[in-house]
Amino acid sequence: MLVEEPCYLAALQTFALAGARVIGVPYVDDELDLDALEQLAAEHRPRFFYSVPTFQNPTGRTHDVAARSGIADIARRRGFRIVEDEPYRELRYSGDPLPSLAEYAPEHVISLGSFSKVIAPGLRIGWVRATPDIRPSITIAKQAADLHTSTVDQAAAAHYLASGRSDSALARIREAYAARRDAMLDALPDALPPGSAWNRPDGGMFVWARLPEGFDAAESLSGALSNDVAYVPGLSFYSGTPDPRTLRLSFTTYAPARITAGLSRLGASWGTGR
Ligand SMILES: Cc1ncc(COP(=O)(O)O)c(C=O)c1O
């Protein structure tokens, strides 16, 4: 299994549970290293490449059109399937929507979607789009995992979707999250130590930051927590050697004023827990 490095933690845990051998494909700055993908695919002959192409968890990164077509091209030539996990696709606050990986290589892509980020995570309802040849295997694997998805929850989701309220709810969510993202981006220059770097995602829930030389995000967390603010140290998101200076900041839970206040407390915490 090839994965992006860093990668969504629960996916890494799922692959480990399934006994998969997992190999990370690095980024160069904010772009996936396509040469490395090609080379790792040639060397390890993976069955799958797992990707969160849009507003990735944990980094908020998005593969642009050139990267998408490059990934699809490598999958076709090297004969592996792509699992494209798209829970954040609808949470776009700026920029134009991009084609899914499935549009570039329909025979090679399994697409995953979820209502968790757009209706409610407690529904536990998502969807899979796959080629007919592997649908029976997916059905059997899902039956082995949970027998079936709650019909009551499916009926609730169907009722909600049929009500026509989802578009306006999504518009409200996007507007609120965009303001929260902007509040975070505005406050970050004073909240992170000088010399830190971070990205400016067009959507999703996360900003990915890297502290300057000499800092360790896991060690610094206790100082942040004692100031009543939290982030996720980046190291749990790596399949290989972690970068201890990285951290994930989530901006969706609180209103802008609380984000600003929280980041001001974060700014006061560096050095206190180390
Ligand atoms: C990339 C990614 N995939 C899947 C999920 C979980 O989705 P679900 O609630 O549908 O299991 C998350 C949520 O954190 C995620 O970030």
The ligand as an SDF file (V2000), in Angstrom:
LIG
                    3D

 16 16  0  0  0  0  0  0  0  0999 V2000
   -9.4170   11.5000    5.1610 C   0  0  0  0  0  0  0  0  0  0  0  0
  -10.5310   11.0200    6.0120 C   0  0  0  0  0  0  0  0  0  0  0  0
  -11.2150    9.9290    5.6630 N   0  0  0  0  0  0  0  0  0  0  0  0
  -12.2540    9.5000    6.4020 C   0  0  0  0  0  0  0  0  0  0  0  0
  -12.6270   10.1540    7.5600 C   0  0  0  0  0  0  0  0  0  0  0  0
  -13.7350    9.5980    8.3870 C   0  0  0  0  0  0  0  0  0  0  0  0
  -14.8850    9.5620    7.6810 O   0  0  0  0  0  0  0  0  0  0  0  0
  -16.1340    8.8000    8.2730 P   0  0  0  0  0  0  0  0  0  0  0  0
  -16.6360    9.5960    9.4460 O   0  0  0  0  0  0  0  0  0  0  0  0
  -17.0660    8.7750    7.1210 O   0  0  0  0  0  0  0  0  0  0  0  0
  -15.6590    7.4420    8.6960 O   0  0  0  0  0  0  0  0  0  0  0  0
  -11.9630   11.2890    7.9640 C   0  0  0  0  0  0  0  0  0  0  0  0
  -12.3720   11.9850    9.1860 C   0  0  0  0  0  0  0  0  0  0  0  0
  -11.6620   12.4670    9.9690 O   0  0  0  0  0  0  0  0  0  0  0  0
  -10.8800   11.7310    7.1750 C   0  0  0  0  0  0  0  0  0  0  0  0
  -10.1700   12.8140    7.5260 O   0  0  0  0  0  0  0  0  0  0  0  0
  1  2  1  0
  2  3  1  0
  2 15  2  0
  3  4  2  0
  4  5  1  0
  5  6  1  0
  5 12  2  0
  6  7  1  0
  7  8  1  0
  8  9  2  0
  8 10  1  0
  8 11  1  0
 12 13  1  0
 12 15  1  0
 13 14  2  0
 15 16  1  0
M  END
$$$$
